[in-house]
Amino acid sequence: MPSTRPPSPAPLAALLALALAGCAHMGGAQARYSYLQSKLEGYRFEKPCDELWPAALRIPSAKGFPLVGSDRELVGEASEGFFSKLISDGFSTHSTSAGGLVCETNWKENTGTRYRIEGTPSEPKGCRVAYLQISGGAQGDNQFTVGPDWNMLLDLVAVLDPDSAAKIEAGAPPD
């Protein structure tokens, strides 16, 4: 004879707790994103773009995003092979019409992610840097999302202006 006892609420409670924890983590990540955006969106380095550019390139390179062409040599990496140059989706640094610098990394293996790095002159003799994450589009897919990566910019601030980075990080919500 089948039991008429109602099911135990424990599995449902565990599932609900897991869902709430996931939402809290996403809320924490969004809070951190918003906080970093508020602190870094207009951040200006006190160096000209061409002077800080090697440091700006080292940040994504250190995280496994392959640089392209002469950018590799600028940060002390071996040059690309002929075939790699031929199939590259990224491009090495070139000047913009506004006097800034721009480049794009290649895709990081198995992630569907790469970066566009932009340096824009900011008077007097300063530079604003943006790391734009490009996601999707790997292996022939042409659907992309592009958006700023504030954590990557905070990493650059930590290299070039450690005191400012420490203050920003101290007030940041956890990820």
LOMARDO-472194 format. One record per residue (C-alpha): residue number from 0; residue in three letters; x, y, z. Coordinates in pm, 1 decimal, always signed. Last residue first. Layout:
<pts>
pt n: NUM, res: ALA, xx: X, yy: Y, zz: Z
...
</pts>
This chain:
<pts>
pt n: 174, res: ASP, xx: +3281.9, yy: +3918.0, zz: -602.1
pt n: 173, res: PRO, xx: +3315.6, yy: +4086.2, zz: -263.4
pt n: 172, res: PRO, xx: +3197.7, yy: +4447.2, zz: -237.1
pt n: 171, res: ALA, xx: +3469.0, yy: +4704.1, zz: -313.3
pt n: 170, res: GLY, xx: +3566.5, yy: +4964.5, zz: -56.5
pt n: 169, res: ALA, xx: +3912.3, yy: +4826.2, zz: +17.7
pt n: 168, res: GLU, xx: +3966.2, yy: +4753.4, zz: -351.9
pt n: 167, res: ILE, xx: +3931.1, yy: +5120.3, zz: -443.8
pt n: 166, res: LYS, xx: +4167.9, yy: +5231.3, zz: -168.5
pt n: 165, res: ALA, xx: +4422.8, yy: +4961.6, zz: -258.5
pt n: 164, res: ALA, xx: +4402.1, yy: +5054.7, zz: -627.7
pt n: 163, res: SER, xx: +4468.4, yy: +5420.7, zz: -548.2
pt n: 162, res: ASP, xx: +4776.6, yy: +5331.2, zz: -343.6
pt n: 161, res: PRO, xx: +4903.7, yy: +5087.1, zz: -609.9
pt n: 160, res: ASP, xx: +4904.6, yy: +5342.4, zz: -893.9
pt n: 159, res: LEU, xx: +5069.8, yy: +5183.4, zz: -1199.7
pt n: 158, res: VAL, xx: +5049.0, yy: +4811.2, zz: -1119.5
pt n: 157, res: ALA, xx: +4733.5, yy: +4820.3, zz: -905.2
pt n: 156, res: VAL, xx: +4571.3, yy: +5056.5, zz: -1158.8
pt n: 155, res: LEU, xx: +4637.7, yy: +4792.0, zz: -1425.3
pt n: 154, res: ASP, xx: +4469.4, yy: +4522.8, zz: -1213.4
pt n: 153, res: LEU, xx: +4176.5, yy: +4762.4, zz: -1153.1
pt n: 152, res: LEU, xx: +4139.2, yy: +4786.9, zz: -1531.8
pt n: 151, res: MET, xx: +4114.5, yy: +4406.0, zz: -1554.5
pt n: 150, res: ASN, xx: +3857.2, yy: +4404.9, zz: -1273.8
pt n: 149, res: TRP, xx: +3655.8, yy: +4674.5, zz: -1454.9
pt n: 148, res: ASP, xx: +3608.5, yy: +4461.5, zz: -1766.7
pt n: 147, res: PRO, xx: +3405.7, yy: +4676.7, zz: -2003.5
pt n: 146, res: GLY, xx: +3155.8, yy: +4519.1, zz: -2241.9
pt n: 145, res: VAL, xx: +3125.8, yy: +4346.1, zz: -2575.7
pt n: 144, res: THR, xx: +2890.3, yy: +4060.6, zz: -2659.2
pt n: 143, res: PHE, xx: +2939.0, yy: +3877.2, zz: -2984.3
pt n: 142, res: GLN, xx: +2726.9, yy: +3660.2, zz: -3215.3
pt n: 141, res: ASN, xx: +2931.5, yy: +3573.9, zz: -3524.3
pt n: 140, res: ASP, xx: +3000.7, yy: +3207.9, zz: -3446.4
pt n: 139, res: GLY, xx: +3288.4, yy: +3087.4, zz: -3665.3
pt n: 138, res: GLN, xx: +3495.4, yy: +2905.8, zz: -3406.3
pt n: 137, res: ALA, xx: +3478.9, yy: +3174.5, zz: -3139.0
pt n: 136, res: GLY, xx: +3227.6, yy: +3454.7, zz: -3181.1
pt n: 135, res: GLY, xx: +3130.6, yy: +3467.3, zz: -2818.7
pt n: 134, res: SER, xx: +3275.3, yy: +3713.8, zz: -2572.7
pt n: 133, res: ILE, xx: +3463.7, yy: +4037.8, zz: -2635.7
pt n: 132, res: GLN, xx: +3582.6, yy: +4198.0, zz: -2312.2
pt n: 131, res: LEU, xx: +3661.9, yy: +4566.0, zz: -2345.3
pt n: 130, res: TYR, xx: +3959.6, yy: +4680.1, zz: -2140.7
pt n: 129, res: ALA, xx: +3960.5, yy: +5059.3, zz: -2134.3
pt n: 128, res: VAL, xx: +4252.8, yy: +5290.0, zz: -2058.7
pt n: 127, res: ARG, xx: +4242.5, yy: +5665.2, zz: -1996.1
pt n: 126, res: CYS, xx: +4568.5, yy: +5848.9, zz: -2049.4
pt n: 125, res: GLY, xx: +4742.5, yy: +6156.5, zz: -1915.1
pt n: 124, res: LYS, xx: +4958.5, yy: +6431.4, zz: -2061.3
pt n: 123, res: PRO, xx: +4730.4, yy: +6716.5, zz: -1952.2
pt n: 122, res: GLU, xx: +4490.2, yy: +6621.8, zz: -2086.6
pt n: 121, res: SER, xx: +4354.1, yy: +6273.9, zz: -2150.5
pt n: 120, res: PRO, xx: +4480.3, yy: +6063.8, zz: -2439.3
pt n: 119, res: THR, xx: +4274.3, yy: +5748.6, zz: -2502.9
pt n: 118, res: GLY, xx: +4418.9, yy: +5399.4, zz: -2463.8
pt n: 117, res: GLU, xx: +4200.7, yy: +5116.2, zz: -2586.7
pt n: 116, res: ILE, xx: +4241.8, yy: +4744.7, zz: -2524.4
pt n: 115, res: ARG, xx: +4010.1, yy: +4503.7, zz: -2707.2
pt n: 114, res: TYR, xx: +4002.4, yy: +4170.3, zz: -2531.6
pt n: 113, res: ARG, xx: +3934.5, yy: +3802.1, zz: -2604.6
pt n: 112, res: THR, xx: +3683.2, yy: +3543.3, zz: -2488.0
pt n: 111, res: GLY, xx: +3539.9, yy: +3219.3, zz: -2627.6
pt n: 110, res: THR, xx: +3698.9, yy: +3041.0, zz: -2332.8
pt n: 109, res: ASN, xx: +3866.9, yy: +2724.3, zz: -2464.0
pt n: 108, res: GLU, xx: +4194.4, yy: +2896.2, zz: -2557.7
pt n: 107, res: LYS, xx: +4199.6, yy: +3270.6, zz: -2502.5
pt n: 106, res: TRP, xx: +4096.8, yy: +3428.0, zz: -2829.7
pt n: 105, res: ASN, xx: +4349.9, yy: +3666.1, zz: -2983.1
pt n: 104, res: THR, xx: +4413.7, yy: +4003.8, zz: -2831.1
pt n: 103, res: GLU, xx: +4287.5, yy: +4329.2, zz: -2975.9
pt n: 102, res: CYS, xx: +4474.8, yy: +4657.0, zz: -3011.4
pt n: 101, res: VAL, xx: +4416.1, yy: +5030.7, zz: -2972.4
pt n: 100, res: LEU, xx: +4625.2, yy: +5341.4, zz: -2907.1
pt n: 99, res: GLY, xx: +4531.3, yy: +5706.5, zz: -2880.7
pt n: 98, res: GLY, xx: +4601.8, yy: +6008.7, zz: -3099.2
pt n: 97, res: ALA, xx: +4235.7, yy: +6079.2, zz: -3178.9
pt n: 96, res: SER, xx: +4275.7, yy: +5919.3, zz: -3525.6
pt n: 95, res: THR, xx: +4383.6, yy: +5598.9, zz: -3352.1
pt n: 94, res: SER, xx: +4737.2, yy: +5463.8, zz: -3338.4
pt n: 93, res: HIS, xx: +4811.3, yy: +5094.4, zz: -3384.8
pt n: 92, res: THR, xx: +4866.3, yy: +4807.6, zz: -3148.5
pt n: 91, res: SER, xx: +4865.8, yy: +4453.3, zz: -3279.8
pt n: 90, res: PHE, xx: +4556.8, yy: +4283.7, zz: -3416.1
pt n: 89, res: GLY, xx: +4326.7, yy: +4006.8, zz: -3301.8
pt n: 88, res: ASP, xx: +4144.9, yy: +3743.0, zz: -3505.8
pt n: 87, res: SER, xx: +4472.3, yy: +3571.0, zz: -3599.5
pt n: 86, res: ILE, xx: +4460.2, yy: +3306.2, zz: -3872.9
pt n: 85, res: LEU, xx: +4760.5, yy: +3424.4, zz: -4078.5
pt n: 84, res: LYS, xx: +4964.3, yy: +3545.8, zz: -3784.4
pt n: 83, res: SER, xx: +4934.2, yy: +3204.7, zz: -3619.7
pt n: 82, res: PHE, xx: +5039.6, yy: +3037.1, zz: -3945.0
pt n: 81, res: PHE, xx: +5354.3, yy: +3250.7, zz: -3974.9
pt n: 80, res: GLY, xx: +5465.3, yy: +3189.8, zz: -3617.9
pt n: 79, res: GLU, xx: +5413.5, yy: +3445.9, zz: -3350.0
pt n: 78, res: SER, xx: +5698.1, yy: +3634.5, zz: -3184.9
pt n: 77, res: ALA, xx: +5829.5, yy: +3523.0, zz: -2848.0
pt n: 76, res: GLU, xx: +5712.2, yy: +3726.8, zz: -2551.2
pt n: 75, res: GLY, xx: +5900.8, yy: +4017.3, zz: -2392.6
pt n: 74, res: VAL, xx: +5613.4, yy: +4263.8, zz: -2344.8
pt n: 73, res: LEU, xx: +5688.1, yy: +4471.0, zz: -2657.4
pt n: 72, res: GLU, xx: +5774.9, yy: +4149.0, zz: -2844.3
pt n: 71, res: ARG, xx: +5419.3, yy: +4022.2, zz: -2808.3
pt n: 70, res: ASP, xx: +5276.8, yy: +4362.2, zz: -2902.1
pt n: 69, res: SER, xx: +5474.4, yy: +4342.7, zz: -3229.6
pt n: 68, res: GLY, xx: +5237.1, yy: +4080.7, zz: -3369.2
pt n: 67, res: VAL, xx: +4941.1, yy: +3972.2, zz: -3155.6
pt n: 66, res: LEU, xx: +4888.9, yy: +3925.0, zz: -2783.3
pt n: 65, res: PRO, xx: +4751.3, yy: +3596.4, zz: -2655.0
pt n: 64, res: PHE, xx: +4508.1, yy: +3621.3, zz: -2362.4
pt n: 63, res: GLY, xx: +4651.1, yy: +3394.1, zz: -2091.8
pt n: 62, res: LYS, xx: +4592.3, yy: +3606.8, zz: -1782.2
pt n: 61, res: ALA, xx: +4948.2, yy: +3744.6, zz: -1790.2
pt n: 60, res: SER, xx: +4883.9, yy: +3860.6, zz: -2148.4
pt n: 59, res: PRO, xx: +4567.3, yy: +4040.8, zz: -2036.6
pt n: 58, res: ILE, xx: +4764.3, yy: +4252.1, zz: -1784.0
pt n: 57, res: ARG, xx: +5092.6, yy: +4275.1, zz: -1979.2
pt n: 56, res: LEU, xx: +4933.2, yy: +4487.4, zz: -2252.1
pt n: 55, res: ALA, xx: +4844.5, yy: +4774.0, zz: -2016.1
pt n: 54, res: ALA, xx: +5197.0, yy: +4761.7, zz: -1870.1
pt n: 53, res: PRO, xx: +5345.3, yy: +4795.4, zz: -2221.0
pt n: 52, res: TRP, xx: +5103.1, yy: +5084.8, zz: -2290.7
pt n: 51, res: LEU, xx: +5197.6, yy: +5303.4, zz: -1993.7
pt n: 50, res: GLU, xx: +5443.8, yy: +5526.3, zz: -2183.4
pt n: 49, res: ASP, xx: +5251.0, yy: +5524.4, zz: -2512.0
pt n: 48, res: CYS, xx: +4934.6, yy: +5634.8, zz: -2332.3
pt n: 47, res: PRO, xx: +5092.2, yy: +5935.8, zz: -2162.3
pt n: 46, res: LYS, xx: +5123.8, yy: +5904.9, zz: -1785.5
pt n: 45, res: GLU, xx: +4909.7, yy: +6042.1, zz: -1500.5
pt n: 44, res: PHE, xx: +4649.8, yy: +5769.3, zz: -1544.8
pt n: 43, res: ARG, xx: +4289.6, yy: +5886.0, zz: -1562.8
pt n: 42, res: TYR, xx: +3997.6, yy: +5694.1, zz: -1415.1
pt n: 41, res: GLY, xx: +3665.1, yy: +5810.5, zz: -1556.8
pt n: 40, res: GLU, xx: +3490.0, yy: +5474.0, zz: -1542.9
pt n: 39, res: LEU, xx: +3706.7, yy: +5348.6, zz: -1257.0
pt n: 38, res: LYS, xx: +3529.8, yy: +5431.4, zz: -930.8
pt n: 37, res: SER, xx: +3165.5, yy: +5408.9, zz: -1039.5
pt n: 36, res: GLN, xx: +3240.9, yy: +5110.9, zz: -1265.0
pt n: 35, res: LEU, xx: +3416.6, yy: +4935.5, zz: -977.9
pt n: 34, res: TYR, xx: +3107.6, yy: +4979.8, zz: -758.3
pt n: 33, res: SER, xx: +2867.6, yy: +4864.6, zz: -1029.5
pt n: 32, res: TYR, xx: +3074.7, yy: +4553.2, zz: -1105.7
pt n: 31, res: ARG, xx: +3112.9, yy: +4474.3, zz: -734.3
pt n: 30, res: ALA, xx: +2736.9, yy: +4503.4, zz: -679.3
pt n: 29, res: GLN, xx: +2672.0, yy: +4286.8, zz: -986.1
pt n: 28, res: ALA, xx: +2911.7, yy: +4018.0, zz: -858.7
pt n: 27, res: GLY, xx: +2750.4, yy: +4028.9, zz: -515.7
pt n: 26, res: GLY, xx: +2400.7, yy: +4001.5, zz: -666.5
pt n: 25, res: MET, xx: +2516.5, yy: +3705.5, zz: -872.2
pt n: 24, res: HIS, xx: +2654.3, yy: +3546.1, zz: -556.2
pt n: 23, res: ALA, xx: +2330.1, yy: +3619.5, zz: -370.2
pt n: 22, res: CYS, xx: +2127.5, yy: +3467.3, zz: -653.9
pt n: 21, res: GLY, xx: +2338.2, yy: +3151.9, zz: -642.6
pt n: 20, res: ALA, xx: +2299.0, yy: +3132.8, zz: -264.2
pt n: 19, res: LEU, xx: +1923.0, yy: +3175.1, zz: -303.0
pt n: 18, res: ALA, xx: +1906.5, yy: +2886.9, zz: -551.5
pt n: 17, res: LEU, xx: +2110.5, yy: +2660.9, zz: -322.3
pt n: 16, res: ALA, xx: +1891.1, yy: +2745.6, zz: -23.9
pt n: 15, res: LEU, xx: +1575.7, yy: +2670.4, zz: -228.4
pt n: 14, res: LEU, xx: +1716.4, yy: +2333.8, zz: -338.9
pt n: 13, res: ALA, xx: +1805.3, yy: +2243.1, zz: +19.8
pt n: 12, res: ALA, xx: +1458.9, yy: +2345.6, zz: +140.1
pt n: 11, res: LEU, xx: +1294.7, yy: +2134.2, zz: -129.8
pt n: 10, res: PRO, xx: +1507.8, yy: +1834.1, zz: -36.7
pt n: 9, res: ALA, xx: +1426.8, yy: +1882.6, zz: +335.9
pt n: 8, res: PRO, xx: +1048.7, yy: +1929.5, zz: +297.5
pt n: 7, res: SER, xx: +988.5, yy: +1554.4, zz: +331.7
pt n: 6, res: PRO, xx: +714.3, yy: +1423.2, zz: +107.2
pt n: 5, res: PRO, xx: +364.2, yy: +1396.8, zz: +254.7
pt n: 4, res: ARG, xx: +272.4, yy: +1062.2, zz: +418.7
pt n: 3, res: THR, xx: +9.7, yy: +877.8, zz: +223.9
pt n: 2, res: SER, xx: +237.0, yy: +579.0, zz: +173.6
pt n: 1, res: PRO, xx: +147.3, yy: +338.1, zz: -99.7
pt n: 0, res: MET, xx: +0.0, yy: +0.0, zz: +0.0
</pts>
